[in-house]
Amino acid sequence: MGFEDDIFISYAHIDNHPLTEGQEGWISDLHRALGIRLAQLRGETPKIWRDLKLQGNDYFGDTIVERFPKVALLVSVLSPRYVKSDWCVKELKEFYKAAATTGGVRVADKSRIFKVIKTPVERKQHPQEVQELLGYEFYQFDQSGRPIEFSKIFGAEAERNYWTKVNDLAYDIKQMLDNFSSHGNNAVEETPIAPTGTTIYLAETTFDLVEERNKVKRELQQRGYIVLPERSLPFYYPDFEQVVRENLEGCKLSIHLIGARYGMVPEGAERSLVVLQNELAIQHSQNSAEFLRLVWMPVGLQPQEPRQEEFITSLHDANLLQTSLEELKTIIKDKLNPTPQPTKDVVAEDGPLRVYLICDQRDREAIAPLDDYLYNQGFEVILPLFEGDEAQVRQDHQEQLQVCDVVIIYCGDIQEPWLRTKLGDLRKIYGYGRSKPMLAKGIYMGEPHTEQKRRWCRTREAQLIQNVNDLELFVAQQIRGG
């Protein structure tokens, strides 16, 4: 296509005024940082330019318009001033028209316009050309709801976030530039990321977890996964539901990050976009046996709104994980690439496989036949600790969840809250320090057998065992892999 320049940065000049004397402006810093990081990623110095002299009362430069057909990409830096500036919006529109004549605005299903959001602007105020793009948010909200821009003048954390976001932007620009054949002869040869052919739905979340979502997205993309949604979700509910359903089709896994706030409610809906995406994923899982869903929230998170507290409470019967972000990444990796289970072998590296048989104290006698059966099959059977204070009992329970190979929850003379608590503990095993997945998880439904209890015990997280035949199949297929 014969592009002469890689990137044009479109911005409002007031956004480049330094807040303190003797420092570079924010746009100048971005220009320099982006140039350095792209050079490091591509092995060649990128050609980046921007308007350095024209002011808001000047005539729109014909030279800028004339150069746009020779520019590969546009970085549009949104701010309150940008969206009010006829000059800036015209730059965006003119590049959009020029791009349509030089291969199209979208290449390999990606936009040639990169939306950088320096200062928060309501999405409905974004220019139409970039309104659907997710963008790169260079700010976060503090506890009072005020935006803190990513810049070293706002402290060490803001500076770290700045460089993380610059890296995200540079990495995505690199991929786009690599798609243009005009750069192919000059680019440094490197091994491209091998696509896995697997698509992941990474649900949009609230502002307090945007950075965590970006980290998960970046790692998934670097591993060759396709991450959806690629565009911002619609503001209106009928359209919102349709787009989410279309995105979920063909996905192997959906990931939902739950924050402290309830989040935005699409127009025409009664629940937030976080709640709605989770509900639609649940519905999709009921129609697709291969579809997996992960719901995660940070350890120690405290909901800041009553509606969010109610939503989080409802999640305790779902696949809710409360771990560090790094542990979540490990869990995602295990879900996408499960470790093959051993076959025809009931011996662990350090002895017999350990089966942790969880039960209530009232069922100690009732589990005796099950205990004996498992022991006679060659397993080391571990029962809960019933003696000692509450802290000791809890600590022992967590330690057994760390080291056991198999878990079976015995549901006899119990109520639903007891079972929910035990299932919740299984979701937290990586937070307790466990480093490898379990071979199998089961729920043994003891007497009395009621329809109500059967519904309690029915879950996708563990195999339901209702009789001796089920138990034999569980041992043969789930544990021994036969």
Residue pairs with C-beta under 8 A, 6 or more apart in sequence:
1 72
1 102
1 103
1 180
1 181
1 182
2 70
2 182
3 70
3 71
3 72
3 102
3 180
3 182
3 183
4 47
4 67
4 70
4 71
5 47
5 48
5 49
5 67
5 70
5 71
5 72
6 38
6 46
6 47
6 48
6 71
6 72
6 73
6 177
7 34
7 46
7 47
7 48
7 49
7 71
7 72
7 73
7 74
7 75
7 173
8 48
8 49
8 50
8 64
8 67
8 68
8 71
8 73
8 74
8 75
8 95
9 27
9 30
9 31
9 48
9 49
9 50
9 74
9 75
9 77
10 50
10 74
10 75
10 76
10 77
10 82
10 88
10 91
10 92
10 95
11 27
11 50
11 76
11 77
11 79
11 82
11 88
12 77
12 79
12 81
12 82
12 85
12 88
13 55
13 56
14 81
15 25
15 26
15 27
15 77
15 79
15 81
15 82
15 118
15 119
16 25
16 26
16 27
16 28
17 25
18 24
18 25
18 26
19 153
20 153
23 153
24 32
26 118
26 149
26 151
27 50
27 77
29 151
30 77
30 116
30 166
31 48
31 50
33 163
33 166
34 46
34 48
34 75
34 166
34 169
34 170
34 173
35 45
35 46
35 48
37 166
37 167
37 170
38 46
38 48
38 170
38 173
38 174
38 177
39 45
39 46
41 170
41 171
41 174
42 174
42 177
42 178
42 187
42 188
43 187
43 188
43 190
44 186
44 187
44 188
46 177
51 61
51 64
54 61
54 87
56 85
56 87
60 87
60 90
64 91
64 94
65 94
65 98
68 94
68 95
68 98
68 99
69 98
69 101
69 102
71 95
71 98
72 112
72 176
72 177
72 180
73 112
73 113
73 114
73 173
73 176
73 177
74 92
74 95
74 99
74 112
74 113
74 114
75 114
75 116
75 169
75 173
76 82
76 88
76 91
76 92
76 113
76 114
76 115
76 116
76 127
76 130
77 116
77 118
78 115
78 116
78 117
78 118
78 119
78 121
78 126
78 130
78 135
79 117
79 118
79 119
79 121
80 119
80 121
81 88
82 88
82 89
82 121
83 89
83 121
83 125
83 126
83 127
89 127
92 113
92 127
92 129
92 130
93 127
93 129
95 113
96 105
96 113
96 129
99 105
99 112
99 113
105 111
105 112
105 113
106 112
107 176
107 179
107 180
108 176
108 179
109 230
110 172
110 175
110 176
110 179
110 230
111 133
112 176
113 129
113 130
113 133
114 133
114 136
114 169
114 172
114 173
115 126
115 130
115 133
115 134
115 135
115 136
116 135
116 136
116 138
116 169
117 135
117 136
117 137
117 138
117 139
118 138
118 139
118 149
119 139
119 147
119 149
120 137
120 139
120 147
123 131
123 232
123 235
124 131
124 235
131 232
132 231
132 232
133 231
133 232
134 229
134 230
134 231
134 232
135 232
136 165
136 168
136 169
137 165
137 210
138 149
138 150
138 162
138 165
139 147
139 148
139 149
139 150
140 147
140 148
140 150
140 161
140 207
140 208
140 210
140 211
141 147
141 148
141 207
141 208
142 148
148 154
148 158
149 158
150 158
150 159
150 161
150 162
150 165
151 158
151 159
151 162
152 158
152 159
152 162
161 211
164 211
164 214
164 215
165 214
168 214
168 218
171 218
177 183
178 184
178 187
178 192
193 221
193 222
193 223
193 224
194 224
195 224
195 226
196 223
196 224
196 225
198 225
198 226
198 252
198 253
198 336
199 225
199 226
199 227
199 228
199 250
199 251
199 252
200 220
200 225
200 226
200 227
200 228
200 251
200 252
200 253
200 254
200 255
200 336
201 228
201 229
201 247
201 248
201 251
201 253
201 254
201 255
201 281
202 213
202 216
202 217
202 220
202 227
202 228
202 254
202 255
203 254
203 255
203 256
203 257
203 274
203 277
203 278
203 281
204 213
204 229
204 232
204 233
204 273
204 274
204 277
205 212
205 213
205 256
205 257
205 258
205 259
205 263
205 274
206 259
206 260
206 261
206 262
206 263
206 274
207 259
207 261
208 259
208 260
208 261
209 257
209 258
209 259
209 298
212 257
212 298
212 325
213 257
215 325
216 255
216 257
216 325
216 328
216 329
216 332
217 227
219 329
220 227
220 332
221 227
225 336
228 247
228 251
229 243
229 244
229 247
233 240
233 243
233 244
233 266
233 273
234 240
234 243
234 266
235 266
235 267
236 266
236 267
236 268
237 266
237 267
237 268
237 269
237 276
238 268
240 266
240 269
240 273
240 276
241 276
241 280
244 276
244 277
244 280
245 280
245 284
248 254
248 280
248 281
248 284
248 291
249 284
251 291
252 290
252 291
252 292
252 336
253 291
253 292
253 293
253 294
253 332
253 335
253 336
254 277
254 281
254 284
254 291
254 292
254 293
254 294
255 294
255 296
255 332
256 274
256 277
256 278
256 281
256 293
256 294
256 295
256 296
257 296
257 297
258 274
258 295
258 296
258 297
258 301
258 311
258 312
258 315
258 320
259 274
259 297
259 301
259 308
260 301
260 302
260 303
260 304
260 308
261 303
261 304
261 305
261 308
262 272
262 274
262 275
262 305
262 307
262 308
262 311
263 272
263 273
263 274
263 275
263 308
264 272
264 273
265 271
265 272
265 273
266 273
266 276
269 276
271 279
272 307
272 311
274 311
275 311
278 295
278 315
278 318
281 293
282 293
282 318
284 291
285 291
285 292
285 293
285 460
292 335
293 318
293 319
294 319
294 321
294 328
294 331
294 332
294 335
295 315
295 318
295 319
295 320
295 321
296 320
296 321
296 322
296 323
296 328
297 312
297 315
297 320
297 321
297 322
298 322
298 324
298 325
299 322
299 323
299 324
299 431
301 312
301 322
303 309
303 311
303 312
316 420
316 424
317 420
317 423
319 427
319 460
319 461
320 424
320 427
321 328
321 331
321 427
321 428
321 430
321 431
322 427
322 428
322 431
323 331
323 428
323 430
323 431
324 431
327 430
327 431
330 430
331 430
334 437
338 437
339 436
339 437
341 439
341 440
341 478
341 481
342 439
342 480
342 481
343 480
343 481
343 482
344 480
344 481
344 482
345 480
346 352
346 353
346 377
346 378
346 379
346 479
346 480
347 353
347 378
348 354
348 405
351 380
352 378
352 379
352 380
353 378
353 379
353 380
353 405
353 406
353 439
353 479
354 379
354 380
354 382
354 403
354 404
354 405
354 406
355 374
355 379
355 380
355 381
355 382
355 404
355 405
355 406
355 407
355 408
356 382
356 400
356 401
356 404
356 406
356 407
356 408
357 367
357 370
357 371
357 374
357 381
357 382
357 383
357 408
357 410
358 384
358 397
358 407
358 408
358 409
358 410
358 422
359 366
359 367
359 383
359 384
359 409
359 410
359 412
360 410
360 412
360 413
360 414
360 418
361 386
362 412
362 413
362 414
363 410
363 412
363 413
363 414
363 446
364 383
364 386
366 410
366 412
366 413
366 446
366 447
367 383
367 410
367 412
367 446
370 408
370 410
370 444
370 471
371 381
371 383
373 468
373 471
374 381
374 408
374 475
375 381
377 475
379 406
382 400
382 404
384 393
384 396
384 397
384 400
385 392
385 393
385 396
385 397
386 393
388 396
397 425
398 425
398 432
398 433
399 432
401 407
401 425
401 426
401 429
401 432
401 434
402 429
402 432
402 433
402 434
404 438
405 438
405 439
405 479
406 438
406 439
406 440
406 441
406 442
406 478
406 479
407 426
407 438
407 440
407 441
407 442
407 462
408 441
408 442
408 443
408 444
408 465
409 419
409 422
409 423
409 442
409 443
409 444
409 462
410 444
410 446
411 419
411 443
411 444
411 445
411 446
411 453
411 456
411 457
412 446
412 447
416 456
419 443
419 456
419 457
423 459
423 461
423 462
426 441
426 461
426 462
427 461
429 438
439 478
439 479
440 463
440 474
440 478
440 479
441 461
441 462
441 463
442 462
442 463
442 464
442 465
442 474
442 478
443 457
443 459
443 462
443 463
443 464
443 465
444 465
444 471
445 453
445 454
445 457
445 464
445 465
445 466
449 466
454 464
454 466
457 464
458 464
463 474
463 478
464 470
465 471
465 474
476 482
